[in-house]
């Protein structure tokens, strides 16, 4: 088991390194936009910081093509004291090496060049993480018990009118995309005064801030509730028809005892890893939902960085999503071994 864990972590690290390296190199091939700040001095300070980090080269008064693409020119001073600074982009490979060096030696992911110019990109990401986590934690705490409970009820009432109607409702709800559902709820909010149609500002009253959670939490929870219900129903129905459960009944266990001690526990083996995965995924948020409802979370940050052509911030957000996805995969795989002792990860045949 230890060997398997180490192997998975190393593989995840290698995968993350390859994905982020390719992404960074591709972003470096795109045109970099000039930085816009209130004064030339602030722009100059930002560019000099990029020179210090190893991404740009600066020359004074003597333009030259040997440095690469000219990014911007800054003029400081007047008359005889006037100096023109020419800032050039370093070659892609040089920028890539500087980027890797900053991460591995300083854990520095760069500074924003468009969204919040000059601010550390990791700081921007972490400032938006609590909002995303709060929304998703609430939705998970609601969807997991309701989904599992609903699935158990459907399995125990298999073949009934309630079960058949529920199957139709589940298929409909699973088929509706989240952005369609939130669009309808936003339109509904225009006719309901207490239901905000967008994420409230910091100065809004507490009641409006609390009410603002209703729409996004509903959208995040509904799909999971019906998804868990379908999954649990299928697994529990299969277990209820198994031979070992029939044996448990013949040994004197009541139907309730057999279900609680054997059927429910065994049906949870494939279900619980998906619950674990969803708990890990609470960090990721939803790009579409956060953008439509104007939620200042990690998902909205990704699109904001893309629209501002802020490639450093976009890269940081991409790294965050990559790490979360790989971490979720590792935890799910390991959870199988802990949930079901019969499963031994990495065991030899």
ROFI-441880 format. One record per residue (C-alpha): z negated, x, y negated; residue number from 1. Coordinates in steps of 0.5 Angstrom, whole numbers. Example, Ala and Ser with C-alpha at 12.3 -4.5 7.8 and 13.67 -1.06 7.14 Angstrom:
BEGIN
- -16|25|9|1
- -14|27|2|2
***
This chain:
BEGIN
- 0|0|0|1
- -2|6|-5|2
- 5|9|-3|3
- 9|3|-5|4
- 5|1|-11|5
- 7|8|-14|6
- 14|8|-12|7
- 15|1|-15|8
- 11|4|-22|9
- 16|10|-22|10
- 22|6|-20|11
- 20|1|-26|12
- 19|7|-31|13
- 26|10|-29|14
- 29|3|-29|15
- 26|2|-36|16
- 28|9|-38|17
- 36|8|-36|18
- 36|1|-40|19
- 33|3|-46|20
- 37|9|-46|21
- 44|6|-45|22
- 42|0|-50|23
- 40|6|-56|24
- 46|9|-55|25
- 50|3|-55|26
- 46|1|-62|27
- 48|8|-65|28
- 55|7|-64|29
- 55|1|-69|30
- 55|2|-76|31
- 49|3|-80|32
- 48|-1|-86|33
- 45|2|-92|34
- 38|1|-94|35
- 36|-4|-100|36
- 30|-3|-104|37
- 28|-5|-111|38
- 28|3|-114|39
- 33|9|-112|40
- 26|13|-111|41
- 24|8|-105|42
- 31|9|-102|43
- 30|16|-103|44
- 23|16|-100|45
- 26|12|-94|46
- 32|17|-93|47
- 27|23|-93|48
- 23|20|-88|49
- 29|19|-83|50
- 31|26|-85|51
- 24|28|-82|52
- 24|24|-76|53
- 31|27|-74|54
- 36|22|-75|55
- 39|24|-82|56
- 41|30|-85|57
- 41|31|-93|58
- 45|36|-98|59
- 45|36|-105|60
- 51|36|-109|61
- 56|39|-104|62
- 59|33|-100|63
- 61|35|-93|64
- 64|32|-87|65
- 61|37|-82|66
- 55|33|-82|67
- 58|27|-79|68
- 58|20|-82|69
- 56|19|-90|70
- 51|14|-90|71
- 49|13|-97|72
- 48|17|-104|73
- 42|17|-108|74
- 42|20|-115|75
- 36|22|-118|76
- 34|25|-125|77
- 39|25|-131|78
- 43|30|-135|79
- 42|37|-133|80
- 36|35|-128|81
- 41|30|-125|82
- 41|31|-117|83
- 46|28|-112|84
- 43|27|-105|85
- 48|26|-99|86
- 45|23|-93|87
- 49|23|-87|88
- 48|21|-80|89
- 47|26|-74|90
- 51|25|-68|91
- 49|20|-63|92
- 46|25|-58|93
- 42|28|-63|94
- 39|22|-66|95
- 38|20|-58|96
- 34|26|-57|97
- 30|25|-63|98
- 28|18|-61|99
- 26|20|-55|100
- 22|26|-58|101
- 18|21|-62|102
- 16|16|-57|103
- 14|21|-52|104
- 10|26|-57|105
- 7|21|-62|106
- 9|14|-59|107
- 13|12|-65|108
- 18|7|-64|109
- 21|8|-71|110
- 21|4|-78|111
- 24|-2|-80|112
- 31|-1|-84|113
- 32|-8|-86|114
- 27|-14|-84|115
- 21|-10|-87|116
- 24|-4|-90|117
- 19|2|-88|118
- 14|-1|-84|119
- 13|1|-77|120
- 17|-3|-72|121
- 11|-3|-67|122
- 6|-6|-72|123
- 11|-11|-74|124
- 12|-13|-66|125
- 4|-13|-65|126
- 3|-17|-71|127
- 7|-23|-69|128
- 5|-22|-61|129
- -2|-27|-62|130
- 2|-33|-64|131
- 7|-32|-58|132
- 1|-31|-54|133
- -3|-37|-56|134
- 3|-42|-55|135
- 4|-39|-48|136
- -3|-39|-46|137
- -4|-46|-48|138
- 2|-48|-44|139
- 1|-44|-38|140
- -6|-47|-38|141
- -3|-54|-38|142
- 3|-54|-34|143
- 0|-50|-28|144
- -6|-55|-26|145
- -2|-61|-28|146
- 4|-58|-24|147
- 1|-57|-18|148
- -3|-63|-18|149
- 3|-67|-19|150
- 6|-64|-13|151
- 0|-65|-8|152
- 0|-72|-10|153
- 8|-73|-8|154
- 7|-69|-2|155
- 2|-74|1|156
- 6|-80|-2|157
- 12|-77|1|158
- 18|-82|2|159
- 14|-88|-2|160
- 17|-91|-8|161
- 13|-87|-13|162
- 16|-80|-9|163
- 23|-82|-10|164
- 22|-84|-17|165
- 19|-78|-19|166
- 24|-74|-15|167
- 29|-77|-20|168
- 25|-76|-26|169
- 24|-68|-24|170
- 31|-67|-23|171
- 33|-70|-30|172
- 27|-66|-33|173
- 29|-60|-30|174
- 36|-60|-32|175
- 35|-62|-39|176
- 35|-55|-43|177
- 29|-53|-47|178
- 33|-53|-54|179
- 36|-60|-53|180
- 29|-62|-52|181
- 26|-59|-58|182
- 32|-61|-62|183
- 30|-69|-60|184
- 22|-68|-62|185
- 24|-64|-68|186
- 28|-70|-70|187
- 23|-75|-68|188
- 18|-71|-72|189
- 22|-73|-79|190
- 19|-80|-77|191
- 12|-79|-75|192
- 8|-76|-81|193
- 3|-72|-77|194
- 8|-69|-73|195
- 10|-63|-77|196
- 18|-61|-76|197
- 17|-54|-77|198
- 11|-49|-76|199
- 6|-49|-82|200
- 5|-44|-87|201
- -2|-40|-88|202
- -4|-45|-94|203
- -3|-51|-90|204
- -9|-55|-88|205
- -12|-54|-81|206
- -10|-61|-78|207
- -3|-59|-79|208
- -4|-53|-76|209
- -7|-56|-70|210
- -1|-61|-70|211
- 4|-56|-70|212
- 2|-54|-63|213
- 4|-61|-60|214
- 12|-60|-60|215
- 13|-52|-58|216
- 7|-53|-52|217
- 10|-60|-50|218
- 17|-56|-49|219
- 14|-50|-46|220
- 10|-54|-41|221
- 14|-60|-39|222
- 19|-55|-35|223
- 14|-52|-32|224
- 10|-58|-30|225
- 16|-61|-26|226
- 18|-54|-23|227
- 11|-53|-20|228
- 11|-60|-18|229
- 18|-60|-14|230
- 16|-53|-11|231
- 9|-55|-9|232
- 12|-61|-6|233
- 17|-58|-2|234
- 12|-52|1|235
- 6|-57|2|236
- 11|-62|6|237
- 13|-57|10|238
- 6|-54|12|239
- 4|-62|13|240
- 9|-62|19|241
- 7|-55|22|242
- 5|-55|29|243
- -2|-51|27|244
- -4|-57|23|245
- -3|-62|28|246
- -7|-57|32|247
- -13|-57|27|248
- -13|-65|27|249
- -13|-65|35|250
- -19|-60|34|251
- -23|-66|30|252
- -21|-64|23|253
- -20|-70|19|254
- -14|-71|15|255
- -17|-69|9|256
- -21|-63|12|257
- -14|-60|15|258
- -10|-61|8|259
- -16|-57|4|260
- -17|-52|9|261
- -10|-50|12|262
- -5|-54|9|263
- -6|-53|1|264
- -8|-46|2|265
- -2|-44|6|266
- 3|-48|2|267
- 0|-44|-4|268
- 2|-37|-2|269
- 9|-37|-5|270
- 7|-41|-11|271
- 2|-37|-13|272
- 6|-31|-15|273
- 10|-35|-19|274
- 4|-37|-23|275
- 2|-30|-24|276
- 9|-28|-26|277
- 8|-34|-31|278
- 2|-31|-34|279
- 5|-24|-35|280
- 11|-28|-38|281
- 6|-31|-44|282
- 8|-25|-48|283
- 15|-26|-48|284
- 15|-32|-51|285
- 22|-36|-52|286
- 27|-34|-57|287
- 31|-41|-58|288
- 24|-45|-59|289
- 21|-40|-64|290
- 28|-40|-68|291
- 29|-47|-68|292
- 22|-49|-70|293
- 21|-43|-74|294
- 15|-40|-70|295
- 13|-33|-73|296
- 13|-30|-66|297
- 16|-24|-62|298
- 22|-29|-60|299
- 24|-30|-67|300
- 23|-23|-69|301
- 29|-21|-64|302
- 34|-25|-68|303
- 31|-23|-74|304
- 32|-16|-73|305
- 39|-18|-70|306
- 41|-21|-76|307
- 38|-16|-81|308
- 42|-11|-77|309
- 35|-7|-76|310
- 37|-3|-70|311
- 30|0|-70|312
- 26|-6|-70|313
- 31|-9|-65|314
- 30|-3|-60|315
- 23|-4|-60|316
- 23|-11|-59|317
- 28|-10|-53|318
- 23|-5|-50|319
- 18|-10|-50|320
- 22|-15|-47|321
- 24|-10|-41|322
- 17|-7|-40|323
- 15|-15|-39|324
- 20|-16|-34|325
- 19|-10|-30|326
- 11|-11|-30|327
- 12|-18|-28|328
- 16|-16|-22|329
- 11|-11|-20|330
- 5|-16|-21|331
- 9|-21|-17|332
- 11|-17|-11|333
- 4|-14|-10|334
- 1|-21|-11|335
- 4|-23|-4|336
- 0|-18|-1|337
- -7|-20|-4|338
- -5|-27|-3|339
- -3|-27|4|340
- -6|-21|8|341
- -1|-22|14|342
- 4|-19|8|343
- 4|-11|8|344
- 8|-8|3|345
- 12|-2|5|346
- 9|-2|12|347
- 14|1|17|348
- 17|-3|22|349
***
